[in-house]
Amino acid sequence: MTDAVVFDLDGVLIDSEPVWEQVRRAYVAEAGGRWLPDSQQRLMGMSTLEWARYLSADLGVGRPPEVVAADVIDRMARRYAQELPLLPGAVEAVHRVGERWPLGLASSSPARLIGTVLEATGLTNRFAVAMSTEEVPRGKPAPDVYLAVAGRLGVAPGTCVAVEDSSNGLRAAHAAGMRVVAIPHPAYPPQPDALALADLVLGGLDELTVEALSGTGRPA
């Protein structure tokens, strides 16, 4: 039984991870910090405050986290204004799934950027609930944002299907007790142990159909 479907945003509906990496890499370099080999993987899923602290302290930016967050989000907003990196089939997939189930959005993006994307794609009204990890105590891989979205939707987490791409996102949705559909990003593939948590692995959004979701995973 499925009562709702909860989408991630970055890496699932928009191809934003390369943009986030470019923007944050450049910001760290300009501030005299040092980008580490595993930085991008670690950053995927962090809440705004978490990644701002990470850039400030661990990567050597040395500016207050609130300044780091504001600077980076401003740069991301400008990039989105120039070109929104929408993934092929994203809008169609949301409409297709939304014709069958209520939809939620559980994203690590700041609320400002979530609003920008949903408005630009005309999907604002498709999502009954859209939440950022800014609104919960912990970012992914903690389950907080998924549990909060399920709560606002008025459904049990175990009757939700989550659509994710990243290691931390897969871990978060699984920890929330949701059935998990993975659509791995080829440039930022999830770690094998995280991918193993998925009940269904798809090759792209064109495969995200009502029929596929109806058959996902363990019973609720």
N, C-alpha and C positions, 0 to 999 in steps of 0.2 A: 504494500500500500504506500502510495506517495501522495503527500498532501501539499508539497511545495518544492520548488527547485530554487537553489541559491547559487548565483553566479559569482565568481571572482571577476575582477575587471582587468587588471594588468596581466598581459600574457594570455588571457582568454578571449576578451572582446577587443582589446586594443594591443597593438604590438609596441608597448611602451617601454619594455625593459631595456632595449638598446638606447632609447632616449634618456631614461633615468641614468643609465651607466655613463653615457657621454656627458650629461650635465653634471653629475656628481664628480666624475673623474676630473673634469675641467675645473670645477670649483675647488676641489682638494689641491690640485696642482697650483692654481692661482694663489692659494693661501699658504703655499710652502709645505703642504702635507705630503703624505706618501700613500698611494693606493696599493693595497696588498693583493696578492694573487687570488685570495678567496673572498675579497670584499663584496663583489656583486652577489655571490651566492648567499653570503651572510645577510646582506641588506634586503633580499627579496622576502617580503612578508613582515618586515619590521614596521611598527607604527611610526608616525611622523616624529614623535619625541624620541623614540628609540634610535632611529637612524640619524637624527640630528646630533644626539649625544655621541653616537659611534663616530661620525665624521669629526666632531669637535675634539673628542678625547683620543680615540684609538687611531685615527688617521691623521692627527696632527693639525687640524684646521685651527684649533685654539680660540675660536670665537664662541660666545654663548650659544647654547643649542637653539634658543628661540630665534636668534639672528640667522644661524645656519639654515633653519627650517624656512624662514621667510624668504631668504635669498634664493634658495634652491627651488622652492615652489613658484616664485616669481619667474624664474628662468623656464621652468616646465610649462607654465601657463603661456609664456611667449612662444615656445616651441609648438604647443598645441594650436595656438592661434594661427601660426604659419601653415601647419599641416597636421591634421589629426591622424595618428597612425592606426586607423581602424583595420582590424583583421578581416580578410575576405569571409563573407557569409555571416558576420557577427549580428548585424541587424536582423537578417532573415531568421537566424537561429533563435534569437530572443523572441521574435514575434511567433515563430512556430511553436516553441515550448510554452510561451505565455498564453496561447489559445487553449491549452490544456490545464495548466496549473498556475496558481499564484506564484509570483517571482519575488525573490529577494536578491540583494546585492551585498556582498561582504568583502570589502576592499581594504587594502593597506594604503591606498591613495588618500591624500587629505580630502576632506569634504569639498573644498573649493574645486579641485580637479575632477572629482566625481561629478559634480554639478555641471561643469564645463562639458564633459564627455556626453552625459545623458542629454543635455540640451542640444548639443551639436548634432547628435544622432537621432533626435526625436524620440528617445526611449524613456524619457522621464516618467511618463504615465504608465509605462509597462511594468515598472517595479513598484510593488506595493510597499516595500521597505528597501531603503538603500542606506547602508551604514559604513562608516570609516572606522578603522582601528583607533583613530583619534578619540572615539567616543567610548572606548572600553579600557579597562586597566592595562591589558597586555595585548601586544600584537601577535600575529602568527609566528610560531607554531602553536601558541596557546589557543584554546578553542573559543575564547571570549567573544569575538565578533560573530562567530557562527551561532553561538548560543543566544546572543542578543538578538540577532535577526530572526531566529526561530521564535523567540519570545514575542517579538513585535508582530510577527505573522500570526501568532496564536496557534502554533502547531508544535508538536513534539519534535525534537531534533531527529529522532530515529525515523520519522516519516518524511524527512527531507532528503533530497539528492543534491549534493554540492558538485559544482563543476570547477575544477582547479587545474593548474599547470605546474606550480612550483613545489619544491620539497616542503617548504614551510607551510604552504597552503594546503597541501595534501594531508600533512600531519595535523593541522588545525581542524580541518573538517572531520577527519577520522576521530580525533580526540573528542569532538563534539557529539559523536555517536551517529553522524550522518553517513549515508551511503555515498560513495565518492566516485565520480567520473573524472578521469584524468585525460587532458588533452595536452601532452607535453610539447613545450616549445623546442624546436630542433636546436636552436642556438644556446638555450639555457635549460637543458634536460634535467629533470628531477633525479635525485640520487636513487639508486636501486631500492634501498630499503623503504624510501618514501613512496616510490611508485608501486611497490608491493602492497601498499595499503589500499590501493584503488580497487573498486569492485568492477570497474570497466575502464578500459583504455581505448581511446579513439584517436584516429589519425588527423582529424580536423573538425571544424564546426559543421561541415556539411553532413557529417555522420551523427550529429547530435539531433536525433529525431525523437518523437514521442514514443515510437516503437522501441528504440534503443534504451531510453530512460525507463520505460515500463518494465524492462527486463533486468534492471541493474541489481546485482548483489543480493545480499542477505535479506530475508524478510524483516519487515518492520515489527 
